[in-house]
């Protein structure tokens, strides 16, 4: 094997094994026993090819979008969490409410990251549940085009009893259209409120960001602030993801 290709493969493997964090050049070079100048040149070429990314000057490296695209896993949850964690942590501090990053896998909604605020009265966040039960999933589904929604319904079926207002496909289309009208969608039920907004990558919805809190903290004063901050965070997430 050509030596430079072997070294490039070792670097990509090392970044994959450590993909939950940024990895500095010195660590890569020293752990793989590659001269630092040589390592820097290989990293530069890999970055130019889109196979790795450097978050900012003098920061460490992570795998790039092209690697995930080649592997057929364009929206890796670990990468998504890594990129958006600082934004979510900051939002949590700003509004002092727990913030969730959510994705859909098959017929389930998963929280892949939570930044938790601390109150005497706190809503319990459930890691996994059916998509039709979750506001954070509905805002994602509402952004599907007709074909994607058709394919999704073949996989998961209609909501049934978990969303009793939906009796047929027409009801579902109208409900999803209502959700789609605003970037932020809010549901209040059984003394708890959930707010959620979709996150896009290159124009395609891939996740959502949201709060879950007791409705006593959702007042005429706090609600518009929370919604505006959530919409702002979602827009920043879109920009980060491209």
N, C-alpha and C positions, 0 to 999 in steps of 0.2 A: 504494500500500500504506500502511496506517496506520503511522505512524512507530514506535510502540511495538512493533508486531508485527514490523516489520523489524529493530528492535534485538534483540528476543528471539530471532529466527531467527539473527542474527549471533552472539549469545552461545552458543546451542546448537551452532552449527557450530564455533565456536572451542573449546568444551569437547570436542567430538568429535575435533577435530584434535589435542588435547592430552590425550586420555583416559587416558594412562598415568600421570598425576600429578594432584595437586590444584592448581587454578589460583586464585590470589588475586584478590580483587575489583579491586585496583589495576591488576593486569596486564590483566585483561579490559577495564576502562574505558579505560585508556591506549592499548592496542593497537587497540581498536575506535572510539576517539575519541568516547566517551560520557561525559558528565558523571558523576562518581563517585557523587553522590547519586542521580541518575536510574538509574544502573547498579545501585546497591544495591537500589532499589525493584523493579526488574525481576527481579533475582535472588531477592528475597524472594517475589515472586509465583510465579516458576518453581518455587521450593522448596516452596511451599505446595501447588502442583499436582502435586508428585511428579516433575516433569520433571528436576530436578537435586537434588543432595544436598550438604550441608555436613557434613563429617565430625565437626567439633566447633566450638565457639565460636571465632571468629577464624581458623579454618582455611579453606583454599581450597575450591573447588567441583568436583564431578564430575557427570557425567550420572547421572540417577536410574533406578531400576528401570522406571518407566513408559515411558521412552524406548525401552528395549530391548524391552519388551513390545509396544509399538506397532510396532516394527520387526520383530517376530517372532524376536528374538534375545535371549531372556531371560537367558541365561547366557553373556554375552560373556567369552571367556578373558582378555582384557586387564583387564576390570573385576574378574574373580575374582582374578587375580594381584595387582592393585593393592590390593584389600581384605585379602587374606590374607598378603601378603608379610611385613609386620611380625611376624605371629604365627609364620610358618614360620622366619624368621630367628632369632627368639627361641628357638624349640624347638631349632634347630640348635646354638645357643650353650649351651643348658641341658644337652643330652645329648651334645654333641660327636660327633654323627653326621650324615651328609648326609640332608636331608629333601626329599621330592618332593611336588609338587602335580600331580595327574593328572586328566585328563578322557578321555572316550571320544568319538571322532568316527568314525562309520560302523563299520568293523571294526578300527579301530586305537586303541591306547592312546598318548596323548601326555603327556609331562611338560611342563607349561606354565611351571613354575618349579622350580628346584633351589636349595637353600641348601647349600653344600658345606662339610663339615668337612675337616680335614686330618690324615691319618695316614700313616705309612710304608706300611702295607698298606691299600689302599683299593679298594672295589668300583667298577667302571666303570658309570656310569648310562647307559642307552640311551634316547635321546629318544623314539623311536617303535618300537612293535612290535605284533604282532597281539594282540587282546584276550585270547584264550584262553591266551596264553603268560605273561601278566602278573598277578601277585597283586594289584597295585594296580587292575587292571581287574576282576578277579573279585569284589572286595569291593563294587564299584559294581553289577555285574550281579546279585549276590546280593540286592540291595535292590529289584529290579524286581518289580512285581506281575505276575500271570499274563498279562494282556494285553500289557503292555510287553515281557515276556520272549518271548512268542509272536512279536510283531512284530520283536523284535531277532533272533531265530533265523531268521526269514524273510530278514533282511538278511545276516547273517554266517554262518549255518549252524552245525551242531554242531562241537564242538572237534576231533574226529578225532584224528590222531596226536599233536598237540601236548599233549593231555591224555588219555593212553592209558587211564586208569582209567574214563573215561566212554564207555560202549558204547551208551547209548540215553538217551532223555529222562528216564526214571525215575532213572537214575544221576546225571544232571545235576541234577535237582530235589533229590535227596538231598544231593549235594555242596554245592549252593548253600545249602541249609537248614543244613548244618553250619557253613558260613562265617558265616551270619547269626546264629548263636547268641551270638556275642561281638562287641563293637564293634571289637576289634582282632583281626586274623587274621594268623598268622605261618606262613611256609613256609621250610623249610631244605632247600637242594638244591645239590649240587656245591660244598660248602664256603662257600656264601653264604646269607644269611638276608634275607628280605623281610618286613617288617611293614607292614600297611596298615589304615586305618580309613576308612569312608565319611563323606562330608560332605553334609549336607542343607540345602536351602533351602525353607522353608515346607513341611517334611515330605517333600519329594521329593529323592531322591539326585541330586547333580549332579557330584560329584568325589570324589576320595579323597586322603588324605595318608599318606605312608609313609616308611620307611627302607629302605635297601639296604646291607648291610654284611657283611664276612667273619664267618663263624660263630664264629671264635675269640673275638670280642668279645661273643658272646651266651652269657653264663654264667648259672648259677642266681641270681647276684646282680644282674646287669645286665638280664636279660630282663624281670622284673616291673617294674623301674623304667622301662625303655624303653616297655613296653606301657602303663603307667599314664600316662606323659607324653604318649604319642600319643593316647590316648583323651581326655585332658584338652584337648589342642589341638583335636581334632575337635569336641568340645563347644563350645569357644570359637568355632570357625569357624561352627558352626550358629547361634550367637547373633549373630554379626556379620552373617550373611547373612539373618537373620530366619526 
